């Protein structure tokens, strides 16, 4: 049986210090039939030249250059040129275990699925392990698309494309939404109805390097990342997908939408909770309009319902109280 080609896509932007570790963790894979595409997204610090030096070390590496447009546009460019039957992604400051793609391909073949995922861990800048965002399964598990959707809506599933290997023909044109954060969730929930079953493996083979200031991670507590507003938009989008394809999960999707709005209100700086902030006003109006539905929802916790009620009544006062209690 012919060994399938895997295309590994790495968007790259001003990341000289960490890129060699990332790339060499890919070239060291025990699964050797790889095409590695480094997409230089308009770097200004010499990272583009570093990509070419790394390519000289391994003939499987291709380098693409583009004007700066963000990770999604870089991924989309590489997807359009990918030759592999399967596609994986690695963020340029992260790194992977030597057998990650071998594990993923074995899972795809063993379970007869079109996609597989490994577990991930997170390490901070001092090398300390951080708590698991997604708890690894105790053993290999196969989830159908409805089960996987439910896991995502309950904040138990892993939406990251970096932990996954997926058949390339499942990706739609212009796959990742350009100019948005939470882009992996946005694409994954659109793809799930076509993906069918997904194999979830227990191995923590993807290593996230938690670098303060990268992507949506905040170095300044007063900074309000647009990821929170994008998450609310994605919650509304997934509610429509659920209504069409998984109507039995509508209460779960509603719970997800409420949760994302509460996250927005718990993180927005109080100074931005103003009448001229249309997103903020829309979120508060949603909570007020859907208060009774939330109170009847069996999936929302009592704590969720309490926050829903208080934010619907007096959002600014609740945040001021919340801030005072945290300081105390």
N, C-alpha and C positions, 0 to 999 in steps of 0.2 A: 504494500500500500504506500502511495506517495505521501511524503511528509508535507503537510500544508505549509505554505509560506505565511508568516505572521508579520504584519507591518506594525511597528511601534512608533508612535508619534510623540514628539517632545517639543512643545512650544517653548521658545527661549527668548528671554528679554532681560538684558543687563544682570546677568547671573554668573559672572566669571568665577566667583569663589566656590560655587557649589556644583557647577555643571560637570566638571570632570568626574566627580564621584557618581553622579547620576548616570552619565553615559557609560562609564566603565562597569556599572552594575548591570547594564543591559547587554553590553558586549560579552560579559562573562556568563551569560545564561547557558545552562546545560541544554536547552533547546536552541540549536544553532541556526536553524533555517529562518533567519530574520532579515527584514528590511527595516532599517532605522532611519527615520526622517526627522532631522532637526530643523525647526522652522524659526529662523531669526526674525523676530517681530520688530524690526527697526531698532536694534540695540545701538547704544551710543558709547558704550564703555569698552569696546574691543571684544565683546562676546561673539560677534559675528565671525571675527578672525579665529577665535578659539574654536568655534564649530568646525572650521576647515582643518585646523591642526588635529582635532580629534578624529575627523574623517580620514586623515592620512594614516591613522593607527589601525583602522578597520574598514575594509572595502564595502562592508554592508551599510555604511552610513552615507546618506545623502543629505545635503544642506540646501535649504530653500531660504530665500530672503524676501521680505516684504516690508512695506511701510507699516509703522506701528498702528495696530488696530485692535489689539487685545487677544487673549488666549483663544476665544471662540473663532475668530477669523483665521488665526494661525492653524488651528485644528482643521477647520473646513478646507483650507488650502491643501493641507497634506492629505486629507481624506480623498479629495478629488484626484490626487496623483498616486494614491496607494495601490500597490500591486498585490498585496497579500489577500488571501482568502479570508483571513481573520485579522482584526485590528485591536490593538491595545494602546493605552496612553500612559505616559509617565510625566508628572510635573517636574520641572527642571531642578527644583531644590530638594526633591525626594529621591529615594533609591529603593531598589528591589532585591529580594533574596535571589541567589543564583538559580534556583529551580522554579521560580514563579511561573514562567510560561510553560514549562514542562508540566507542572501541576495543573494549570488551567486547561491545556490541551488534552491531558489525560482525563480530566473531568468531563470535557465535552464529548470525548469518544466513549468513555465508559457509560455515561448516562444518556447518550444519544440526544444531546441538546444543542441549541445554536449559540448558547452563551454560558459562561461560567465566571464565578468571582471567587477571589481569595479574601481572607480577612486582612485588616490593617492594624498597625499600631502607630502611636504618635510619640515623638521624641522632641524635647525642647532644645533650645540653643546650648544648654549646658550638658546635654546628653542624658537628661533625666526622662524616664518613661512617664507619659501622661495617661490619665484614665481613658479606657476604651470608649470611643464615641459609639461604635457599633459592636455589640458583644458577639464574638465569633460563635458559630454553632459548635456543639460538642462533637459532631461528626458530619460527614458530607450529607447534604440535604438537597433534594430537588423540589423547587417551588414552581408551580404554574404561574402564569401571568397574573391571575386574580390574587393568588396568595402573596406574590411579590408586591403587587400594588397595595395590598392591605398592610404589609410590613412597612412600606414607605409612608403610608398615611398615618401609621401609629408611631412614626419616628423610631422604628426599630431596624429598618432596612438601610442598606448602604447604597446611596444613589451615585457614588463616584464612579466615573468611567475608568479611573486609574487602576482600580482593583479588578477590572473585568477584561475578558477576552470575548469578542463578539464577531459574528459573521459579518463581513463587510457589506454584503448586499442588503442587510437590514437597515442600514443608515439611509435616511432620506436626504435629498439634495439640501445644501445649506443647513446642515444638521444642527449645529450649535447656534443659539441666538446671539448675534453680535451686539455688543454693548450692554449685555446683561450679566449680572452675577446670579449664583444659584443655577448656572446654565446646565449643569449635569442633570439635575432633577428635571428641568424643563424638557430636555431631550429624552431622558429615559422614560418618563411617563407617556410621552408620545409614541415611543417605540414598543413599549411593553405588549400592547395587543397583538403585534406582529411577531414578537420574539418567542412567545410560547413559554416553554419551561426553561428555568435557569438553575444550574448546579451551583450550590453555595458550599465552599470548602472551608474547613476550620483553620487552615494554615495562615498565620499572620506573616504573609510574604511580602506585603507592600509596607514600606516604612515612610511615614509622613514626617517631614522635618518641619516642626512648628516654628517658623521664623517670624518674629514680630514685625508687622508692617507689610507682609506679603499678602497679596490678594485681598480678602475681606478681613484679614486680621488687623485689629486696631492697636496702634501704638499710643494713641491719645484717647483718653476716656471721653473727651468732649466731642470727638469725631463720631458722626452718625453715618455708618456705611449704608449705601443704597441697597445692599443685599436684603435688608429687612423689607423694603418696599417691593423688591423683585420677588421675594418669597410670597408676599401677599398676592401678587399678580399670578404667580405659579399656582397658588392654592385655588384661585378662581378658574384657571385653565384646567387643572386636574379635576375639578368638580364637574366640568362639562364632559370630560373624557369618561369619568365614572358614570355619569348619567346615561351616556350612550352605550358603554361597553360593560359596566359592572354595576347595574342599578342596586344590587343588594348591598353595595358599599356606600350608598349615599349618606347615611348617618355618619360613617367613618370619615368621608370626605368633608362633611360639614364640620365635624370635630377638628379636622386638620386646618380648615380655614379659620376657625375661631382661634386655635392655638397660634397660628402664624400672626394673626392680628394682635393677640396679646403680647407676643414677642416684640412686635413693632412698638407697641405702646410702652413696654417695659424698658426699651432701649433708646427711644428718641429723646434727645435733650429737651428739657422742659422749655427752654427758650424757643424751640421750634414747634411747640404745641400751640399754634396760633390759628386765628380764623382765616388767614390768607394761605394756609397750608392745605391745599386741596386733598392731598393723600391722607393726611391726618384727619381732616374733617370727615372724609368718606369712610374711614375705618371706624370712627366713633359712631357715625350714623348707622353703619352695618350692625354694630353691636346692639344699638338701641332697637333697630328694626327686627333683629333676630333673637331678642332676649328670651322670649317664651320658648322658642324652638330649642335654644341652648339649655334651658332649664329642664326640658323633657328628654334631652339627649342622654342616653344611658352610658355613653363612652366617655364623655367629659367627666373629669374628677370634680369633687366638691370644691377643691381649691380653684380649678379652672372656672367653675361657675361663679365663685365668689369674686374672682378678679374680673370676670365678664360683667357682673352686676355693678361693681364699683367703678370700673372704667366707663361703663355706659352712663353712670350718674354724674361723676365728677372726675374726669381723667387727670386734670392738672393737679387737683388737690391730692388725689391718690399717689401720684408720682412724687409730690413734695413730701408726703408722709413716708412713702417708701424710701426716699433718699435719707430722711431724718433717722429712720430706724436703722438703716445700714450704717450710718455714721456713728449712731449710738452703740 
